Amino acid sequence: MRHTTTTTRILTQSASSVIRFSKNYSTDIFRRGGRELSSAAVAVNTTVPVLEELTLSSSLSRGPPPQKKRLDELRQRLKTDVPKLESFSSSSSKPKEEEEQNIYDILNRLPPLEFTHSNKNLLLTDRYQREHSYLRISLAERCNLRCQYCMPPEGVPLQPASDLLQRDEIVELATLFASFGVDKIRLTGGEPLLRKDLKEIIGELSAIPNITQIGMTTNGITLKRQLDGLVDAGLTHVNISLDTLKEDKFLHLTRRPGLKKVQAAIEAAALALPPNRVKINCVVMRNTNEDEIADFCRLTRHLPVDVRFIEWMPFFSNGWLENGLVPYREMLDIATSSSVQLERIQDGPNDTTKWWKLGDGDSVGRIGFITSMSDHFCGTCNRIRLTADGKIKVCLFGSTELSLRDALRDPNITKNDLQRLIHYAVQRKHFSLGGHGTPQDIADANNNRPMTLIGG
């Protein structure tokens, strides 16, 4: 046993070293261009997932025989994959991970790349061969609630309106992304309903070729009175944030009143849109609202909406604590211990949600669990985000950003330059959790935006 533990520790340390080399080298080789680019990408694509999985699985050597067999397989893959990196010379300099970089400096480092119809999937395919077809666009930094998990109690500094993407810029960027494989758009915030030209934005986005879905994530406070116009303009899906069914708790969690308005908006949206087009997003926090999981599940019996329980995630100064996280399995236990029978159903491709339904066969909605912290789904991620101020953000938990707004507003930046900048950003996407090892690592780094300034 002692020999096995020592061997595992050495192997884990070696794996971690190669992971750092692989990630650093992939960025460095990108700067040099030429034929090295594709070869280095292949090496990193095949090696890093193995090494990261091996590092996280080091404890398996003490497990039962099937787990031991899995670890042996990973070790064998490590032996065969690592030599692929030996034909390249690594740079001793560490790749820059700062939030802002000068777009001209980046373009000068990048190799010439032309994106045409024949290789259009290349633009939005990352080094782990994940193709990105889902674009989330934040329309506003402002919000009319102050949800505890979304922003610090003092609020967030807001930028002038001129620094945010204008309607024509949003449509231009969305059109570019759609031409390279994006077919689904979600509008977020802040609170997107505070955007005065929201209806016009939806109308113009719905006219873009290849776009098949336009969804919106909202707190629902002003949704009911705007809903018909937005649906007429082309809105196809709505996610409504609601973390409690109790008035006093709603006031505590959001620091504002408004529960009845949100409930009325949910009912109106369920009537205005087809089944499974309306979702309730509920962030579950220990000693706060886990006692309401069963009540939320029962909503799906007669209301044609999907209820999704989301594991509490760490963002800048949102008070996240690891012991405040209620993981997926515990949520299931809470539901079933409250006499709620659940039946597992099929998940969709690239789905972030593990889907269930009430087990008595009499429900019209679904019940889902978003397990970002306890069982992440990074390996099939197909999402890219645009912040309200025009930064491309390739991972919800990553801090690296690149300003497409500045590139779009610069008359010297060509269409091909913009495409290469997007491709560069996509190649910097980490395999999981924005390059952090654990949820606690995300919280300790504390270098991301507050959720309200990301756009969810």
N, C-alpha and C positions, 0 to 999 in steps of 0.2 A: 504493500500500500504506500509506504513512504517513497519507494523508488518511483512508482507511478505518479505520485503527486509532484515530485521534483521534476520528472521528465515533462509533465504537462506544463509546469510553470515556465521552464526553459523554452518549450515550443511556443507558448503564448507570447512570451517576450519577443521571440524572433519574429513571430507573425506580426506583432504590433509594429516592429521596426520596418518590416517590408511594406506594411500598409502605409506608413508615413512616407516611405520612399515612393511608392506607387502613386499616391495622391499628389505629392509634390512634383514628381517627375512628369505626370500627365500634363500639368499646367505649363511646366517649363518647356516641354517638347512642343506644345501648342504654339509657343512663341517663335520657335525656330522654323516651322513650316516644312515644306518639302515632303518627301516620301516617308520620313520618319513618323509623321502624324498618324497615319492609319495603322502602322505596325504597333506603335506605342499604345494606341487606343485598344487594340486587340489584347495586348498583354495585360493592360490594366483591367479591361472588362472581365477577362477570365480569372484574374488572380485576386483582385480586391474582394469580391464577394466571398470567395472561399476563405480568405484570411480573416475577414471580419466575422464570418460565421464560426470559424475555428476559435477565434479569440473568445467569443461569447459562449462557446461550447466547451471550454476547457474542463469544466467540472464534470463532463460526461464520463470521464475515465473512471469515476467512482460509482457510476450507475450500473444498471443491469446489463446483461450481454447485448441486447439489441442496440442500446445507446453506445456501448463500447465499440460495436461494429461500425456505427455511424462515424465515430471519431476516427477510427482507423481509415475509413474511406476518405475523410477530409485530409488526413495526414498524407495519404497517397496522392491526392489531387494537388496538395501543396508541393510535394516533391516534383511533380511533373510540370506544374505551372510556373513556379518561381524562376527556373532557368530562362524563360522567355524574356525576362527583364535584363539578363546579363549582357545581352548584345548592345545595350544602350548605356551611355555614360550619363550618370545623374549629375544635376547641378547642385552645388553646395548652397546656393542661395534658396531661401524659402519663398514660395509663391506669395504674392501680396494678397491678403484677405480683407483689406480695408473696405469700408463701406463705399467710398467714392474713388473712382479712377478717372483720369483724363481720357476721354474717348479717342483723342488723336494718338496718345501714347499706345493705347490698346490696338488701334488700327495699324499702327506702324509695326507692331510686333506680329500681327496676324498674317498668315500666308494668304495669297490671293485665292478666293473660292468663288465659284459661280454656282448659283442655285437655279436650276431649270426644272422643267416639268419632269424630266427623266430622273432627277435625283432630289425631288422636292422633299422627300421624307428625311433627308439628311439634316435639314435646317433645325428641326425640332427633335432630333434623336440624340440622346445623351450617351456618354461613354459606357453606360450599362445597357445600351440598346433599348431603353425605354422611349417610346414614341409619345409625344405630348399633343393631345387633341382637345384639351379642356383649358380654356382661358378664363381666369377670374379677374374681373376688373373692378377696382374700388373707385367709386364715383365721388366720395366725400370723406373728409376726416371728421366732420362734426357729427354728433349724435344727440338725440333728445333724451337718452337715458344715460346712466352712469353705472353700468353693470360691473360688479366687483371684479370678475375674472377678466374683464375686457380692458379696463383702464384704471390707473391709480385714482384715489379719491379726489385729488386736486385737479383732475382732468389732464388734458394734454395740450401742449402748445400747438396752435393751428397756424398754418401757412396762409399767406394772402391768396385770394382766388386766382390771381394771375400765375401762381406757381403750380396750380393744379392743371391736369389735362383738360383742354377745352373739347367741346363736342366733336368738332371736325378732327381733332387729333385722336380721340378715342376711336372714331370710326375708321380713320386711316390705319391705325395700328391693328385694329381688329380685322380689317380687310387683308392686311399683310399676313397676319397669323392664319386666317382662314385659307388663304391661297397655298399654305404649306401644311395643311392637314387639320387645323382646328375646326371642329364642327359644333362645339358646345361652348356657350358663354354664360357666365354667372356674374351678375352685378351685385356688388357688396359695398360696404362702407367701413367705418362710420355708419351712418344711416342713409341708404340710397334714396329713400323717399324725400329727403330734404333737398335733393337736387331739383331745381325748378324746371330744368329741361329734360327730366327723366323720360317722359312720354316720347319726346322727339328722339332721344338717344335710342330707345328701344325700337322705335319705328325704323330708324336708319340701320341699326344692327340687323334687324330681321330681314332687311332687303339684301344683305350680303350673300353672295353665292356660297354654298356649302354649309352655311349655318343652319342647323336643324333644331337647336334648342336655345332659348334665352330664359334663364332663370334669374331669380333675385333672392337674396337673403336679407331679411328685414326684421326689425323688432315689432312690426305690426301696428304701432301706435296710430299712424295715420293711413294705414293701408286701405281700410274699408271704403273711404270716400274716393280714393284714387283707383281702385281696383279695376272697374269696368273699362276705363280709358286705357289702362296699361295692357289689359288683355286684348283689347281691340288693336292696340299698336303692335302686338306680337309677343307679349309675355306668355311663356308656356309653362313655367314652373315657379313655385314660391316656397321658400323655406322661412319659417317664422320662429324666432327664438322665444322660448318660454320655459322658465326653470321652476316654476311653482304654480299651483292652482289656488293658492291662498293669498288673500289681499295683503295681510300684514307682512308676509314673507316676501311678496313681490316688491313692496316698498323698501324693505331692507336690502334685497339683492340688487335692485336697479337704482336705488336712491331717488326714485321718482314714483308717482302713482300711475295707474293706467291698465291694470289687469283686465278690466271689463272690455276696454277697447281692443286689446289683443285677442281676447276670446271671441269677440264679435267678428274680428278680421279673419280668424281661422275658419269660422263657420261660413262666412261669405266666400272665402277663397275655395272652400270645399265644394260649394255650389257652382262657382264660376269655372272651375277647371276639372278635367277628367280625374278619375281615381289614380292614386299614386303620383299625382303632380303637386300635392301640397304636403309639406313635411313640417313637423314640430321638432325643433332642436332643443334638447334639454341637457344642460351641463350639470353633471351630478357631482356634488361635493359633500364630503363626510360631515356628519352632524349639522347638515344644512337642509338638504332636500331628498336624501336617499329614502326617507320614509314615504315619499310620494310616488315612487317608481310604480307600484301596483296601480295607483289611481290613474297615472298617465297611460299605462297599458290598457286599462279598461276603456279609455276614450276610443280605441280603435274598433270596439264592438259595433258601434252605430254611426261613427263619424268616418267618412272615407278619406282618412289622412294617415300618413305614416308618422309614427313617433320614434325619434332617434335619441338614445341616451349617449351622451358624449363624455368620455373621460376628461376630467379637468386637466388642462395643459398649462405649462409654465410660459408666461410672457413677461415682458419688462414690468417690474414692480406691481404684479397682480396678486401678490401674497401667496403664491403657490407653495404648498408644503406636501412632501411625499406622503405623509401620513393622512393628508386630506383627500388623497386620490382614492376613489372607489373603483377598483378594477372590474373589468367585464364579468369575470366569473362570480364575483361577489354580488354584482347587480342582478345576475340571473338568480342567485340564491335568495336574494331579498324578494324578488318578484314571486318565485315559486313558494317561498315560505308564507306569502300573503295570499295563498289560495289562487294564484294566477297560473294556469296551465299554459305552457308555451310549446310550440312545435317549430322545429327548425325548417326553414325553406331555402330555396336556391338564391345564392348571391349573384350579382351581375358581374361582367368583366370590368376590371379596373375599379371595382366597387370598394368604397371605404367602409362599408357597413356590413355587419353580420346580421342577416335578416331572420326574423322569427314571426310567428303570428299566434294569436290566441288558440289554444289547443282544442277548443270545443267545436271548431269548424263554423262558427256563427259570426265571425268578425268581417268587417269590410275594409279595414286598414291593416297595416303591417307594423311590426315593432323591430327596431334596429339598434345596434350597438356599434359605436365608433370607438375603436380600441387603439387609439394613437399611441398610448403610453404602455399598455400591458402586452400588446400584440400588434406592432405597427405593420402597415401595409405598404411600406416604402418601395418594395420590390416591383410593384405594379403601378406606381404613381404615374399619372399622365397629366398632371396639373402644372400650370404656370400662372403666376400672378403679376398683375400690374397694379402698383400702388396708386393712390389718387394723385400723387405728384409725379407719376410717370416713370417710376423705377421698376425694372423687371426683377422679380423675386422668384427664384426657381424652387425654393423650399420654404414652407411655412415656418420651420424652425431655424433656418439659416439666416445669418446676418449680412451676407454679401448681396450687394445690389448694384445695378448699373442703370444710369439715367437714359431711357429712350426718349424722354421729353426733350432733353438737351440736344440729342442727336437729331430729333425731328425738327427742332426749331433752328438748327444750324444750316444755312444755305449751302455750305460747302460739303455737307455730308450727303453722299449719294444713296440711292435706294439699295445698291449692293453693299455699301458701308453699313447701313442699318441692318441688313440681313446678316452680315458677318458679326456684328455686335451681338445680335440675338443668339446666333450659333455659339459664340464665345461664352455667353452667359449660361446657356444650356449645358455646355461641356463642363462647367464648374460645379454642377449639381453633385452633391455627395450621394453615396449609396443609401444612407438612412439618417433620419433625424438631424439633417443639416450638418452632419459631421460630428455630432455629439454621440457619445456612447450610450448614455442613459438619460431618462427624464431629469434626474437630479443634476446631471452635467449641464443640461439646457438651463435649468434654474440657476446654477452656480455661475454660468457665463454671464447671464443677465445682460446680453449685448444685442438683443433683438428689439424691434419696435413693440409698443403696446399693440394689442390685437386690433384696436380701433383704427390704428394707422397702417395696419397691414391690409385689412380687408377680408380676413378669414379664409 
